[in-house]
Amino acid sequence: MDHEYSIYGNILCEVEGEFTLNGVPLIVKGGQCRLKEAAMAKDIDESTLKNLCKALSEKLHCKAQMRRVHEVYGNSNVFNGGSDYDVVEEYRFECAFDDGQEV
């Protein structure tokens, strides 16, 4: 089985650029936020993501929402008796802060 991790989010303000918050490099563009290095998503747990989202909302003085998705890939059965290699489990964590206050 393979595991895929992703972290992304939205911000409700007109700020764009690259930021490093709590040691994590982020890219903010077009109202969306993502990790500068996607491979880092595996090492960021839920509490770290929550602190990162809070720091982002405080720095930009806006509402920030962030998500961590962990997808597990494996063989899934299909109706014709065969199998496909696809997502068999998915875990999500979401958080939101508005100017440092959890919403």
Summary of the structure (lengths in Angstrom):
residues: 103
radius of gyration: 16.1
end to end distance: 35.3
largest distance: 53.7
contacts: 281
relative contact order: 0.24
helix: 20%
strand: 56%
